[in-house]
Amino acid sequence: MAGMLYLCATPIGNLKDMSPRVIETLNSVDIIAAEDTRNSIHLLTHFDIHTPMTSYHEYNKVEKADELVARMLKGENVALITDAGTPAISDPGEVLVKKCQEAGITVTSLPGPAALIVALTLSGLPTRRFCFEAFLPYEKKERKPILEELVNETRTIIIYEAPHRLVKTLEELKEVLGNRKITICRELTKKFETILPTTFEEALSIYEKEEPRGEYVLVIEGKSFEEKQKEAQASWGSMSIEEHMRFYEDTGIDHKEAMKLVARDRGVGKREIYKSLLENGE
């Protein structure tokens, strides 16, 4: 019988957040695959866990995943941990999960800390809908299209950033998105945890005097529906009725309500919109 893969969430700063279930699992599996064994040895030592470790990281994720799958197919159980938080979130664990599924190996997750969720809940910004970009690419040609996509993003946006790149990233985001609200979360769950609800302009003025330190999670307000609607108003005359309908439906408004709004915007009756959609097969 094949073994299993256990995705084990580990603390993002406070060791008291380690769950008893994760400790029990790490003690019982045959091997622990760790993002950086030099970091994880401190965690295992703290909890008196003596299970053997092997490295599993961005630069060996494909070949090492194949090795781990082969071991599980022989009956071994494997636990996957990252340096901090939940494996496979902004982490090469997704490759191992996919390969396990393809091989018919059972994968289960032992839930626990995830920095993006902690930051979102502390941000004071809307939490119902959000998008996660993790770390933006370093290369400008790769960052640019992602930033351009975020311009019209209406969901709350979550981004990770390192201290030495924080100011540059804030400058780029302000230039592309405008002076939006942002909550800057620093050193989550640790002794010097800081939650700063602010704006891009205010944040940049703060970091002119204060050197960024620690790991950051940026939670940014999405473009408001009202702002998006104002921008669209100028182009409604050049929009087809179908495009006008999609504008509203893409925001989650149902078909009937979207017809009412389109009719209102165009100063016509709802029946006229309905008739046009029928004629065009919508």
PyRosetta script that sets phi, psi and omega in degrees:
from pyrosetta import init, pose_from_sequence

init()
pose = pose_from_sequence("MAGMLYLCATPIGNLKDMSPRVIETLNSVDIIAAEDTRNSIHLLTHFDIHTPMTSYHEYNKVEKADELVARMLKGENVALITDAGTPAISDPGEVLVKKCQEAGITVTSLPGPAALIVALTLSGLPTRRFCFEAFLPYEKKERKPILEELVNETRTIIIYEAPHRLVKTLEELKEVLGNRKITICRELTKKFETILPTTFEEALSIYEKEEPRGEYVLVIEGKSFEEKQKEAQASWGSMSIEEHMRFYEDTGIDHKEAMKLVARDRGVGKREIYKSLLENGE")
pose.set_psi(1, 138.0)
pose.set_omega(1, -179.7)
pose.set_phi(2, -69.9)
pose.set_psi(2, 154.3)
pose.set_omega(2, 175.1)
pose.set_phi(3, -81.2)
pose.set_psi(3, -166.5)
pose.set_omega(3, -177.5)
pose.set_phi(4, -129.6)
pose.set_psi(4, 159.6)
pose.set_omega(4, 171.6)
pose.set_phi(5, -108.1)
pose.set_psi(5, 128.6)
pose.set_omega(5, 178.2)
pose.set_phi(6, -112.4)
pose.set_psi(6, 118.6)
pose.set_omega(6, 175.3)
pose.set_phi(7, -88.2)
pose.set_psi(7, 110.5)
pose.set_omega(7, -172.1)
pose.set_phi(8, -108.8)
pose.set_psi(8, 113.2)
pose.set_omega(8, 177.7)
pose.set_phi(9, -73.9)
pose.set_psi(9, 134.7)
pose.set_omega(9, -180.0)
pose.set_phi(10, -120.4)
pose.set_psi(10, 161.6)
pose.set_omega(10, -175.3)
pose.set_phi(11, -57.4)
pose.set_psi(11, 146.3)
pose.set_omega(11, 176.0)
pose.set_phi(12, -94.2)
pose.set_psi(12, 5.2)
pose.set_omega(12, 178.9)
pose.set_phi(13, 174.3)
pose.set_psi(13, -42.5)
pose.set_omega(13, -176.7)
pose.set_phi(14, -102.9)
pose.set_psi(14, 114.0)
pose.set_omega(14, -175.7)
pose.set_phi(15, -63.0)
pose.set_psi(15, -19.2)
pose.set_omega(15, 178.7)
pose.set_phi(16, -70.0)
pose.set_psi(16, -10.9)
pose.set_omega(16, 178.2)
pose.set_phi(17, -82.9)
pose.set_psi(17, -2.0)
pose.set_omega(17, 178.3)
pose.set_phi(18, -69.7)
pose.set_psi(18, 128.0)
pose.set_omega(18, -176.0)
pose.set_phi(19, -84.5)
pose.set_psi(19, 147.7)
pose.set_omega(19, 176.7)
pose.set_phi(20, -57.6)
pose.set_psi(20, -34.8)
pose.set_omega(20, -179.1)
pose.set_phi(21, -65.2)
pose.set_psi(21, -39.8)
pose.set_omega(21, 178.1)
pose.set_phi(22, -65.8)
pose.set_psi(22, -42.8)
pose.set_omega(22, 178.9)
pose.set_phi(23, -59.8)
pose.set_psi(23, -45.3)
pose.set_omega(23, 179.8)
pose.set_phi(24, -61.6)
pose.set_psi(24, -42.4)
pose.set_omega(24, -178.2)
pose.set_phi(25, -68.2)
pose.set_psi(25, -43.3)
pose.set_omega(25, -179.8)
pose.set_phi(26, -63.3)
pose.set_psi(26, -29.2)
pose.set_omega(26, 177.2)
pose.set_phi(27, -76.2)
pose.set_psi(27, -25.6)
pose.set_omega(27, -170.8)
pose.set_phi(28, -99.1)
pose.set_psi(28, -21.2)
pose.set_omega(28, -177.6)
pose.set_phi(29, -73.1)
pose.set_psi(29, 167.8)
pose.set_omega(29, -180.0)
pose.set_phi(30, -79.9)
pose.set_psi(30, -32.5)
pose.set_omega(30, -178.9)
pose.set_phi(31, -154.1)
pose.set_psi(31, 149.8)
pose.set_omega(31, 177.5)
pose.set_phi(32, -112.1)
pose.set_psi(32, 123.5)
pose.set_omega(32, 174.3)
pose.set_phi(33, -93.6)
pose.set_psi(33, 119.2)
pose.set_omega(33, -173.3)
pose.set_phi(34, -121.1)
pose.set_psi(34, 142.9)
pose.set_omega(34, 179.8)
pose.set_phi(35, -59.0)
pose.set_psi(35, -44.1)
pose.set_omega(35, 178.1)
pose.set_phi(36, -142.5)
pose.set_psi(36, 106.2)
pose.set_omega(36, -175.8)
pose.set_phi(37, -62.5)
pose.set_psi(37, -26.1)
pose.set_omega(37, 179.6)
pose.set_phi(38, -68.5)
pose.set_psi(38, -32.8)
pose.set_omega(38, 175.6)
pose.set_phi(39, -79.8)
pose.set_psi(39, -43.5)
pose.set_omega(39, -173.6)
pose.set_phi(40, -69.6)
pose.set_psi(40, -24.1)
pose.set_omega(40, 179.6)
pose.set_phi(41, -60.9)
pose.set_psi(41, -32.4)
pose.set_omega(41, 179.1)
pose.set_phi(42, -67.4)
pose.set_psi(42, -39.5)
pose.set_omega(42, 178.6)
pose.set_phi(43, -65.0)
pose.set_psi(43, -48.1)
pose.set_omega(43, -178.4)
pose.set_phi(44, -64.4)
pose.set_psi(44, -38.9)
pose.set_omega(44, 178.6)
pose.set_phi(45, -63.6)
pose.set_psi(45, -42.3)
pose.set_omega(45, -179.4)
pose.set_phi(46, -58.7)
pose.set_psi(46, -38.3)
pose.set_omega(46, -177.2)
pose.set_phi(47, -99.8)
pose.set_psi(47, 12.7)
pose.set_omega(47, 175.8)
pose.set_phi(48, 56.8)
pose.set_psi(48, 45.8)
pose.set_omega(48, 178.9)
pose.set_phi(49, -103.9)
pose.set_psi(49, 127.4)
pose.set_omega(49, -174.0)
pose.set_phi(50, -116.6)
pose.set_psi(50, 16.5)
pose.set_omega(50, 178.9)
pose.set_phi(51, -65.9)
pose.set_psi(51, 139.1)
pose.set_omega(51, 178.7)
pose.set_phi(52, -61.4)
pose.set_psi(52, 149.4)
pose.set_omega(52, 179.0)
pose.set_phi(53, -118.5)
pose.set_psi(53, 155.8)
pose.set_omega(53, 169.7)
pose.set_phi(54, -138.6)
pose.set_psi(54, 151.3)
pose.set_omega(54, -177.9)
pose.set_phi(55, -82.0)
pose.set_psi(55, 139.5)
pose.set_omega(55, 175.7)
pose.set_phi(56, -142.3)
pose.set_psi(56, 108.8)
pose.set_omega(56, -173.1)
pose.set_phi(57, -144.0)
pose.set_psi(57, -175.8)
pose.set_omega(57, -174.0)
pose.set_phi(58, -57.3)
pose.set_psi(58, -32.9)
pose.set_omega(58, -172.0)
pose.set_phi(59, -91.8)
pose.set_psi(59, -7.1)
pose.set_omega(59, 176.6)
pose.set_phi(60, -130.9)
pose.set_psi(60, 16.5)
pose.set_omega(60, -169.4)
pose.set_phi(61, -61.5)
pose.set_psi(61, -29.7)
pose.set_omega(61, -177.5)
pose.set_phi(62, -81.5)
pose.set_psi(62, -55.8)
pose.set_omega(62, -177.4)
pose.set_phi(63, -66.5)
pose.set_psi(63, -38.2)
pose.set_omega(63, 179.4)
pose.set_phi(64, -69.8)
pose.set_psi(64, -34.5)
pose.set_omega(64, 176.5)
pose.set_phi(65, -60.6)
pose.set_psi(65, -42.1)
pose.set_omega(65, 178.5)
pose.set_phi(66, -61.5)
pose.set_psi(66, -40.9)
pose.set_omega(66, 178.8)
pose.set_phi(67, -63.4)
pose.set_psi(67, -44.7)
pose.set_omega(67, -177.8)
pose.set_phi(68, -67.3)
pose.set_psi(68, -39.0)
pose.set_omega(68, 177.5)
pose.set_phi(69, -61.9)
pose.set_psi(69, -42.9)
pose.set_omega(69, 179.4)
pose.set_phi(70, -60.1)
pose.set_psi(70, -39.9)
pose.set_omega(70, 179.2)
pose.set_phi(71, -66.9)
pose.set_psi(71, -40.4)
pose.set_omega(71, 179.8)
pose.set_phi(72, -67.5)
pose.set_psi(72, -36.0)
pose.set_omega(72, 178.1)
pose.set_phi(73, -64.8)
pose.set_psi(73, -22.7)
pose.set_omega(73, 177.1)
pose.set_phi(74, -87.6)
pose.set_psi(74, -2.5)
pose.set_omega(74, 175.8)
pose.set_phi(75, 112.5)
pose.set_psi(75, -2.6)
pose.set_omega(75, -179.8)
pose.set_phi(76, -79.6)
pose.set_psi(76, 149.8)
pose.set_omega(76, 174.2)
pose.set_phi(77, -102.2)
pose.set_psi(77, 137.0)
pose.set_omega(77, -176.0)
pose.set_phi(78, -123.7)
pose.set_psi(78, 135.7)
pose.set_omega(78, 172.0)
pose.set_phi(79, -107.7)
pose.set_psi(79, 136.9)
pose.set_omega(79, 177.4)
pose.set_phi(80, -111.2)
pose.set_psi(80, 127.2)
pose.set_omega(80, 175.1)
pose.set_phi(81, -128.3)
pose.set_psi(81, 152.8)
pose.set_omega(81, 175.6)
pose.set_phi(82, -108.8)
pose.set_psi(82, 176.5)
pose.set_omega(82, -180.0)
pose.set_phi(83, -60.2)
pose.set_psi(83, -34.8)
pose.set_omega(83, 179.6)
pose.set_phi(84, -164.0)
pose.set_psi(84, 133.1)
pose.set_omega(84, 175.8)
pose.set_phi(85, 97.1)
pose.set_psi(85, -153.2)
pose.set_omega(85, -172.8)
pose.set_phi(86, -97.0)
pose.set_psi(86, 124.0)
pose.set_omega(86, 178.2)
pose.set_phi(87, -58.8)
pose.set_psi(87, 148.1)
pose.set_omega(87, 179.0)
pose.set_phi(88, 79.5)
pose.set_psi(88, -1.8)
pose.set_omega(88, 171.7)
pose.set_phi(89, -99.8)
pose.set_psi(89, 113.1)
pose.set_omega(89, -174.9)
pose.set_phi(90, 51.4)
pose.set_psi(90, 49.7)
pose.set_omega(90, -167.6)
pose.set_phi(91, -160.8)
pose.set_psi(91, 146.5)
pose.set_omega(91, -177.2)
pose.set_phi(92, -69.3)
pose.set_psi(92, -0.8)
pose.set_omega(92, 178.9)
pose.set_phi(93, -56.5)
pose.set_psi(93, -24.6)
pose.set_omega(93, -179.1)
pose.set_phi(94, -60.6)
pose.set_psi(94, -32.2)
pose.set_omega(94, 179.2)
pose.set_phi(95, -66.3)
pose.set_psi(95, -44.5)
pose.set_omega(95, 179.9)
pose.set_phi(96, -65.0)
pose.set_psi(96, -40.7)
pose.set_omega(96, 178.7)
pose.set_phi(97, -60.5)
pose.set_psi(97, -45.7)
pose.set_omega(97, -179.6)
pose.set_phi(98, -62.0)
pose.set_psi(98, -43.5)
pose.set_omega(98, -179.1)
pose.set_phi(99, -66.5)
pose.set_psi(99, -35.0)
pose.set_omega(99, 177.0)
pose.set_phi(100, -65.6)
pose.set_psi(100, -43.8)
pose.set_omega(100, 179.3)
pose.set_phi(101, -62.1)
pose.set_psi(101, -41.9)
pose.set_omega(101, 179.6)
pose.set_phi(102, -64.7)
pose.set_psi(102, -29.5)
pose.set_omega(102, -179.0)
pose.set_phi(103, -90.3)
pose.set_psi(103, -0.6)
pose.set_omega(103, 179.8)
pose.set_phi(104, 78.7)
pose.set_psi(104, 20.0)
pose.set_omega(104, 179.9)
pose.set_phi(105, -89.1)
pose.set_psi(105, 134.9)
pose.set_omega(105, 179.4)
pose.set_phi(106, -71.0)
pose.set_psi(106, 132.9)
pose.set_omega(106, 176.8)
pose.set_phi(107, -119.6)
pose.set_psi(107, 132.7)
pose.set_omega(107, 175.1)
pose.set_phi(108, -132.3)
pose.set_psi(108, 155.2)
pose.set_omega(108, -177.4)
pose.set_phi(109, -117.1)
pose.set_psi(109, 132.2)
pose.set_omega(109, 175.2)
pose.set_phi(110, -101.4)
pose.set_psi(110, 99.7)
pose.set_omega(110, -169.2)
pose.set_phi(111, -67.4)
pose.set_psi(111, 156.2)
pose.set_omega(111, 179.9)
pose.set_phi(112, -178.4)
pose.set_psi(112, -150.2)
pose.set_omega(112, -173.2)
pose.set_phi(113, -60.8)
pose.set_psi(113, 142.8)
pose.set_omega(113, 172.1)
pose.set_phi(114, -147.1)
pose.set_psi(114, 117.3)
pose.set_omega(114, -172.1)
pose.set_phi(115, -57.5)
pose.set_psi(115, -37.8)
pose.set_omega(115, -177.6)
pose.set_phi(116, -64.1)
pose.set_psi(116, -38.0)
pose.set_omega(116, -179.8)
pose.set_phi(117, -72.1)
pose.set_psi(117, -41.8)
pose.set_omega(117, 177.5)
pose.set_phi(118, -58.8)
pose.set_psi(118, -47.2)
pose.set_omega(118, -178.7)
pose.set_phi(119, -64.2)
pose.set_psi(119, -43.6)
pose.set_omega(119, -179.6)
pose.set_phi(120, -59.0)
pose.set_psi(120, -44.7)
pose.set_omega(120, -177.4)
pose.set_phi(121, -69.3)
pose.set_psi(121, -23.3)
pose.set_omega(121, 179.8)
pose.set_phi(122, -92.4)
pose.set_psi(122, -7.8)
pose.set_omega(122, -168.0)
pose.set_phi(123, -74.9)
pose.set_psi(123, -28.6)
pose.set_omega(123, -173.1)
pose.set_phi(124, 79.7)
pose.set_psi(124, 2.8)
pose.set_omega(124, 177.8)
pose.set_phi(125, -99.1)
pose.set_psi(125, 164.6)
pose.set_omega(125, -177.4)
pose.set_phi(126, -55.7)
pose.set_psi(126, 133.6)
pose.set_omega(126, -176.3)
pose.set_phi(127, -109.9)
pose.set_psi(127, -8.1)
pose.set_omega(127, -175.2)
pose.set_phi(128, -66.6)
pose.set_psi(128, -38.4)
pose.set_omega(128, -178.7)
pose.set_phi(129, -131.5)
pose.set_psi(129, 128.3)
pose.set_omega(129, 179.5)
pose.set_phi(130, -150.5)
pose.set_psi(130, 160.1)
pose.set_omega(130, 174.8)
pose.set_phi(131, -127.2)
pose.set_psi(131, 148.0)
pose.set_omega(131, -174.9)
pose.set_phi(132, -119.4)
pose.set_psi(132, 121.6)
pose.set_omega(132, -179.5)
pose.set_phi(133, -106.2)
pose.set_psi(133, -2.6)
pose.set_omega(133, -177.7)
pose.set_phi(134, 54.6)
pose.set_psi(134, -137.5)
pose.set_omega(134, 176.2)
pose.set_phi(135, -86.1)
pose.set_psi(135, 129.7)
pose.set_omega(135, 175.0)
pose.set_phi(136, -66.4)
pose.set_psi(136, 148.4)
pose.set_omega(136, 178.5)
pose.set_phi(137, -58.3)
pose.set_psi(137, 147.6)
pose.set_omega(137, 178.6)
pose.set_phi(138, -71.8)
pose.set_psi(138, -38.9)
pose.set_omega(138, -176.2)
pose.set_phi(139, -70.6)
pose.set_psi(139, 131.6)
pose.set_omega(139, -177.1)
pose.set_phi(140, -59.3)
pose.set_psi(140, -39.5)
pose.set_omega(140, -177.9)
pose.set_phi(141, -67.1)
pose.set_psi(141, -24.5)
pose.set_omega(141, 176.9)
pose.set_phi(142, -87.4)
pose.set_psi(142, -32.1)
pose.set_omega(142, -179.9)
pose.set_phi(143, -71.5)
pose.set_psi(143, -38.6)
pose.set_omega(143, -172.0)
pose.set_phi(144, -55.3)
pose.set_psi(144, -51.9)
pose.set_omega(144, -178.9)
pose.set_phi(145, -63.7)
pose.set_psi(145, -31.3)
pose.set_omega(145, 178.2)
pose.set_phi(146, -68.3)
pose.set_psi(146, -43.8)
pose.set_omega(146, 178.4)
pose.set_phi(147, -62.6)
pose.set_psi(147, -39.4)
pose.set_omega(147, 179.2)
pose.set_phi(148, -65.0)
pose.set_psi(148, -35.7)
pose.set_omega(148, 176.6)
pose.set_phi(149, -64.2)
pose.set_psi(149, -35.6)
pose.set_omega(149, -175.8)
pose.set_phi(150, -72.2)
pose.set_psi(150, -17.0)
pose.set_omega(150, -178.3)
pose.set_phi(151, -54.8)
pose.set_psi(151, -43.5)
pose.set_omega(151, -176.9)
pose.set_phi(152, -101.1)
pose.set_psi(152, 12.3)
pose.set_omega(152, -179.9)
pose.set_phi(153, -72.8)
pose.set_psi(153, 120.9)
pose.set_omega(153, -179.2)
pose.set_phi(154, -90.8)
pose.set_psi(154, -14.7)
pose.set_omega(154, 178.7)
pose.set_phi(155, -80.1)
pose.set_psi(155, 159.4)
pose.set_omega(155, 172.7)
pose.set_phi(156, -64.3)
pose.set_psi(156, 136.7)
pose.set_omega(156, -173.5)
pose.set_phi(157, -108.1)
pose.set_psi(157, 134.5)
pose.set_omega(157, 179.3)
pose.set_phi(158, -122.0)
pose.set_psi(158, 128.5)
pose.set_omega(158, -178.0)
pose.set_phi(159, -134.1)
pose.set_psi(159, 140.0)
pose.set_omega(159, 172.1)
pose.set_phi(160, -92.5)
pose.set_psi(160, 148.3)
pose.set_omega(160, 175.0)
pose.set_phi(161, -152.9)
pose.set_psi(161, 146.0)
pose.set_omega(161, 177.0)
pose.set_phi(162, -85.8)
pose.set_psi(162, 155.1)
pose.set_omega(162, -175.4)
pose.set_phi(163, -59.8)
pose.set_psi(163, -38.5)
pose.set_omega(163, -175.6)
pose.set_phi(164, -72.6)
pose.set_psi(164, -12.6)
pose.set_omega(164, 179.4)
pose.set_phi(165, -112.0)
pose.set_psi(165, -0.6)
pose.set_omega(165, -172.2)
pose.set_phi(166, -59.2)
pose.set_psi(166, -50.8)
pose.set_omega(166, -175.0)
pose.set_phi(167, -62.8)
pose.set_psi(167, -44.4)
pose.set_omega(167, 179.7)
pose.set_phi(168, -60.5)
pose.set_psi(168, -42.5)
pose.set_omega(168, -179.6)
pose.set_phi(169, -65.8)
pose.set_psi(169, -42.2)
pose.set_omega(169, 177.8)
pose.set_phi(170, -61.5)
pose.set_psi(170, -40.6)
pose.set_omega(170, 178.5)
pose.set_phi(171, -62.8)
pose.set_psi(171, -44.4)
pose.set_omega(171, 180.0)
pose.set_phi(172, -64.6)
pose.set_psi(172, -42.9)
pose.set_omega(172, -179.3)
pose.set_phi(173, -64.8)
pose.set_psi(173, -40.7)
pose.set_omega(173, 178.5)
pose.set_phi(174, -63.9)
pose.set_psi(174, -42.0)
pose.set_omega(174, -179.7)
pose.set_phi(175, -62.7)
pose.set_psi(175, -39.5)
pose.set_omega(175, -175.6)
pose.set_phi(176, -85.3)
pose.set_psi(176, -42.5)
pose.set_omega(176, -172.8)
pose.set_phi(177, -96.1)
pose.set_psi(177, -15.6)
pose.set_omega(177, -172.8)
pose.set_phi(178, 88.4)
pose.set_psi(178, -179.6)
pose.set_omega(178, -174.6)
pose.set_phi(179, -83.4)
pose.set_psi(179, 74.5)
pose.set_omega(179, -177.4)
pose.set_phi(180, -85.6)
pose.set_psi(180, 168.1)
pose.set_omega(180, 171.4)
pose.set_phi(181, -71.2)
pose.set_psi(181, 144.6)
pose.set_omega(181, 176.9)
pose.set_phi(182, -147.8)
pose.set_psi(182, 141.9)
pose.set_omega(182, 170.9)
pose.set_phi(183, -111.3)
pose.set_psi(183, 120.5)
pose.set_omega(183, -178.3)
pose.set_phi(184, -98.8)
pose.set_psi(184, 118.2)
pose.set_omega(184, -178.3)
pose.set_phi(185, -108.6)
pose.set_psi(185, 127.9)
pose.set_omega(185, -174.4)
pose.set_phi(186, -127.1)
pose.set_psi(186, 136.3)
pose.set_omega(186, 173.9)
pose.set_phi(187, 53.1)
pose.set_psi(187, 50.5)
pose.set_omega(187, -175.8)
pose.set_phi(188, -58.0)
pose.set_psi(188, 135.1)
pose.set_omega(188, 179.8)
pose.set_phi(189, 69.3)
pose.set_psi(189, -0.6)
pose.set_omega(189, -178.9)
pose.set_phi(190, -94.9)
pose.set_psi(190, 178.1)
pose.set_omega(190, -175.5)
pose.set_phi(191, -58.7)
pose.set_psi(191, -39.1)
pose.set_omega(191, -176.1)
pose.set_phi(192, -105.5)
pose.set_psi(192, 35.2)
pose.set_omega(192, 176.6)
pose.set_phi(193, -55.5)
pose.set_psi(193, 133.1)
pose.set_omega(193, 179.8)
pose.set_phi(194, -133.6)
pose.set_psi(194, 130.7)
pose.set_omega(194, 176.6)
pose.set_phi(195, -119.7)
pose.set_psi(195, 114.8)
pose.set_omega(195, -174.2)
pose.set_phi(196, -121.1)
pose.set_psi(196, 98.6)
pose.set_omega(196, 173.0)
pose.set_phi(197, -77.5)
pose.set_psi(197, 124.0)
pose.set_omega(197, -173.0)
pose.set_phi(198, -157.6)
pose.set_psi(198, -158.8)
pose.set_omega(198, 172.5)
pose.set_phi(199, -128.3)
pose.set_psi(199, 168.6)
pose.set_omega(199, 178.8)
pose.set_phi(200, -59.0)
pose.set_psi(200, -45.4)
pose.set_omega(200, -178.3)
pose.set_phi(201, -61.3)
pose.set_psi(201, -46.6)
pose.set_omega(201, -179.4)
pose.set_phi(202, -64.5)
pose.set_psi(202, -40.6)
pose.set_omega(202, 179.9)
pose.set_phi(203, -62.8)
pose.set_psi(203, -43.5)
pose.set_omega(203, -179.8)
pose.set_phi(204, -64.4)
pose.set_psi(204, -36.2)
pose.set_omega(204, 177.8)
pose.set_phi(205, -67.4)
pose.set_psi(205, -34.3)
pose.set_omega(205, 177.6)
pose.set_phi(206, -65.8)
pose.set_psi(206, -44.5)
pose.set_omega(206, -175.1)
pose.set_phi(207, -81.2)
pose.set_psi(207, -1.8)
pose.set_omega(207, 168.4)
pose.set_phi(208, -70.8)
pose.set_psi(208, -28.7)
pose.set_omega(208, -176.7)
pose.set_phi(209, -105.6)
pose.set_psi(209, -18.0)
pose.set_omega(209, -172.4)
pose.set_phi(210, -127.0)
pose.set_psi(210, 125.3)
pose.set_omega(210, -179.6)
pose.set_phi(211, -75.4)
pose.set_psi(211, 128.0)
pose.set_omega(211, 178.3)
pose.set_phi(212, -62.8)
pose.set_psi(212, 136.3)
pose.set_omega(212, 177.1)
pose.set_phi(213, -140.2)
pose.set_psi(213, 144.4)
pose.set_omega(213, 179.0)
pose.set_phi(214, 92.1)
pose.set_psi(214, -177.9)
pose.set_omega(214, -179.8)
pose.set_phi(215, -95.6)
pose.set_psi(215, 140.0)
pose.set_omega(215, -173.7)
pose.set_phi(216, -118.2)
pose.set_psi(216, 144.6)
pose.set_omega(216, 167.7)
pose.set_phi(217, -122.5)
pose.set_psi(217, 124.7)
pose.set_omega(217, -178.5)
pose.set_phi(218, -103.1)
pose.set_psi(218, 124.1)
pose.set_omega(218, 178.2)
pose.set_phi(219, -114.7)
pose.set_psi(219, 116.2)
pose.set_omega(219, -168.3)
pose.set_phi(220, -118.7)
pose.set_psi(220, 136.3)
pose.set_omega(220, 179.0)
pose.set_phi(221, -67.4)
pose.set_psi(221, 142.5)
pose.set_omega(221, 175.9)
pose.set_phi(222, -78.3)
pose.set_psi(222, 169.0)
pose.set_omega(222, 176.5)
pose.set_phi(223, -64.9)
pose.set_psi(223, 130.9)
pose.set_omega(223, -178.4)
pose.set_phi(224, -70.6)
pose.set_psi(224, 152.5)
pose.set_omega(224, 178.4)
pose.set_phi(225, -61.0)
pose.set_psi(225, -37.9)
pose.set_omega(225, -179.1)
pose.set_phi(226, -62.8)
pose.set_psi(226, -41.4)
pose.set_omega(226, 179.4)
pose.set_phi(227, -65.5)
pose.set_psi(227, -41.8)
pose.set_omega(227, -179.9)
pose.set_phi(228, -66.2)
pose.set_psi(228, -37.8)
pose.set_omega(228, -179.1)
pose.set_phi(229, -66.6)
pose.set_psi(229, -41.2)
pose.set_omega(229, 179.0)
pose.set_phi(230, -61.0)
pose.set_psi(230, -41.6)
pose.set_omega(230, 179.8)
pose.set_phi(231, -65.7)
pose.set_psi(231, -36.1)
pose.set_omega(231, -177.8)
pose.set_phi(232, -73.5)
pose.set_psi(232, -30.7)
pose.set_omega(232, -176.2)
pose.set_phi(233, -54.0)
pose.set_psi(233, -38.6)
pose.set_omega(233, -178.0)
pose.set_phi(234, -65.8)
pose.set_psi(234, -22.2)
pose.set_omega(234, -176.5)
pose.set_phi(235, -110.8)
pose.set_psi(235, 5.7)
pose.set_omega(235, -178.7)
pose.set_phi(236, -60.1)
pose.set_psi(236, -35.2)
pose.set_omega(236, -179.6)
pose.set_phi(237, -62.3)
pose.set_psi(237, -30.3)
pose.set_omega(237, -179.3)
pose.set_phi(238, -93.6)
pose.set_psi(238, -5.6)
pose.set_omega(238, 178.7)
pose.set_phi(239, -82.3)
pose.set_psi(239, 145.9)
pose.set_omega(239, 168.2)
pose.set_phi(240, -76.2)
pose.set_psi(240, 163.5)
pose.set_omega(240, 178.3)
pose.set_phi(241, -61.9)
pose.set_psi(241, -36.3)
pose.set_omega(241, 179.5)
pose.set_phi(242, -63.5)
pose.set_psi(242, -43.0)
pose.set_omega(242, 178.2)
pose.set_phi(243, -65.6)
pose.set_psi(243, -39.8)
pose.set_omega(243, 179.0)
pose.set_phi(244, -62.3)
pose.set_psi(244, -41.4)
pose.set_omega(244, 177.1)
pose.set_phi(245, -62.7)
pose.set_psi(245, -44.6)
pose.set_omega(245, -178.8)
pose.set_phi(246, -63.7)
pose.set_psi(246, -32.4)
pose.set_omega(246, 178.2)
pose.set_phi(247, -55.6)
pose.set_psi(247, -45.7)
pose.set_omega(247, -179.1)
pose.set_phi(248, -77.4)
pose.set_psi(248, -42.1)
pose.set_omega(248, -176.5)
pose.set_phi(249, -66.4)
pose.set_psi(249, -29.8)
pose.set_omega(249, 178.3)
pose.set_phi(250, -66.4)
pose.set_psi(250, -18.6)
pose.set_omega(250, 178.4)
pose.set_phi(251, -91.8)
pose.set_psi(251, 2.4)
pose.set_omega(251, 178.1)
pose.set_phi(252, 100.9)
pose.set_psi(252, -0.2)
pose.set_omega(252, 178.8)
pose.set_phi(253, -76.0)
pose.set_psi(253, 136.6)
pose.set_omega(253, -177.1)
pose.set_phi(254, -72.6)
pose.set_psi(254, 169.0)
pose.set_omega(254, -171.0)
pose.set_phi(255, -60.7)
pose.set_psi(255, -46.1)
pose.set_omega(255, -177.4)
pose.set_phi(256, -64.9)
pose.set_psi(256, -44.1)
pose.set_omega(256, 179.9)
pose.set_phi(257, -66.4)
pose.set_psi(257, -36.7)
pose.set_omega(257, 178.1)
pose.set_phi(258, -62.0)
pose.set_psi(258, -39.0)
pose.set_omega(258, 177.9)
pose.set_phi(259, -61.9)
pose.set_psi(259, -41.2)
pose.set_omega(259, 178.2)
pose.set_phi(260, -61.0)
pose.set_psi(260, -44.4)
pose.set_omega(260, -177.9)
pose.set_phi(261, -67.5)
pose.set_psi(261, -40.1)
pose.set_omega(261, 178.4)
pose.set_phi(262, -63.7)
pose.set_psi(262, -43.2)
pose.set_omega(262, 178.5)
pose.set_phi(263, -61.5)
pose.set_psi(263, -42.2)
pose.set_omega(263, 178.8)
pose.set_phi(264, -63.0)
pose.set_psi(264, -46.4)
pose.set_omega(264, -178.4)
pose.set_phi(265, -60.2)
pose.set_psi(265, -37.1)
pose.set_omega(265, -174.5)
pose.set_phi(266, -93.4)
pose.set_psi(266, -4.3)
pose.set_omega(266, 178.1)
pose.set_phi(267, 68.7)
pose.set_psi(267, 34.0)
pose.set_omega(267, 179.1)
pose.set_phi(268, -128.1)
pose.set_psi(268, 173.5)
pose.set_omega(268, 178.1)
pose.set_phi(269, -79.3)
pose.set_psi(269, 154.7)
pose.set_omega(269, 179.9)
pose.set_phi(270, -62.1)
pose.set_psi(270, -32.4)
pose.set_omega(270, -180.0)
pose.set_phi(271, -60.5)
pose.set_psi(271, -36.3)
pose.set_omega(271, -179.9)
pose.set_phi(272, -66.0)
pose.set_psi(272, -40.2)
pose.set_omega(272, 177.9)
pose.set_phi(273, -65.2)
pose.set_psi(273, -44.6)
pose.set_omega(273, 179.7)
pose.set_phi(274, -58.7)
pose.set_psi(274, -45.1)
pose.set_omega(274, -179.0)
pose.set_phi(275, -62.7)
pose.set_psi(275, -43.3)
pose.set_omega(275, 179.4)
pose.set_phi(276, -63.1)
pose.set_psi(276, -40.9)
pose.set_omega(276, 179.1)
pose.set_phi(277, -65.2)
pose.set_psi(277, -38.7)
pose.set_omega(277, 177.4)
pose.set_phi(278, -62.7)
pose.set_psi(278, -43.9)
pose.set_omega(278, -178.4)
pose.set_phi(279, -63.3)
pose.set_psi(279, -28.6)
pose.set_omega(279, -178.1)
pose.set_phi(280, -100.2)
pose.set_psi(280, 9.7)
pose.set_omega(280, 174.9)
pose.set_phi(281, 73.8)
pose.set_psi(281, 23.0)
pose.set_omega(281, 179.3)
pose.set_phi(282, -90.7)
pose.dump_pdb("model.pdb")
